[in-house]
Amino acid sequence: MATIINGKDIANDFCRTIGEKVDELKAQKVFPCIALVNASSDPASEIYVLKKSKLAESLGIKSTIYKLGDNVSSDKIADLLQNLNKDDTVHAILLQSPLANGLNFRKLVDLIAPEKDVDGLTTINQGRLFTGEPHVAPCTPSGVLHLILTVLENLSGLHAVVLGRSSIVGKPMAQLLLNENCTVTMLHSKSQNITEICRTADIIVSAIGKSKYITKDFVKPGAIVIDVGINRLEIDGKKKIVGDVDFDAVSEIASAISPVPNGVGPMTVAYLMHNTTHLATKK
Ligand code: NAP
């Protein structure tokens, strides 16, 4: 049976060190502050933003939620982001995705100053990640790498397969694994022979958003499997969140596996706090 990689416990341990960093900053009269901009009324986004704010406050990081709703114009978001860029008391800015319909995420996120881009999603930070210049790494892939390193310290030479190629998860994930000297294969909806390719992987990271997509047939015995997917299902009238991986079956053959919930999710939020303290330190 696989080791269960408990993201909640690992995130709690990590947050303790972040809390210590916050204390150090405050002793130097630096008061870390994150602005959380939510331009949608999607209920899941509202819950995520609230969770992020609560964790920030519990670690001593100031957080302000800007709840803009569904009908906000692109110009109004742009004005807010530009004002936050100029505000010296704000160290980190998050533009929660998805945005309300009709708003262009890429155009708006690129208005965030790279030195306040807490999720490393501006074109400048993503470019720096790919060229190896100092950068802010996106939170979800950073959290995934952290989880993998808790079960295996040296990833050099291993074959890692990343399913999904978004700018938020898949692409930066592949780059972070490449930086660890993995041989990386990226798979997407047009890929062929997905099952066969996955079966050659030492590490599988799935970020596609399809429940139970990764079955036992995709997994080489002993592989590490990290499930990024979040899929909301209704089973017997009850709402349930599941990942992309058929957890019960895959945990019989993998060496380590992260569950959903309590896998990658808590690490994403923890890295948001880590990046906030990092950005506050650099000021
Ligand atoms: P996204 O932008 O929708 O991208 C999904 C990716 O999956 C695309 O690259 C798509 O390929 C690929 N894909 C879809 N079906 C596939 C298939 N059958 N086989 C192979 N690849 C397939 O999603 P995202 O923002 O990257 O998020 C991915 C998942 O992770 C979602 O479930 C999301 O909710 C979850 N997520 C979780 C966290 C967390 O903190 N736990 C954070 C972010 C996202 P194409 O490019 O060809 O369309």
Residues whose N, C-alpha, C, O or C-beta is under 5 A from the ligand:
A	BS01	NAP	T140 G164 R165 S166 I168 V169 G170 L187 H188 S189 K190 A207 I208 G209 V228 G229 I230 V264 G265 T268
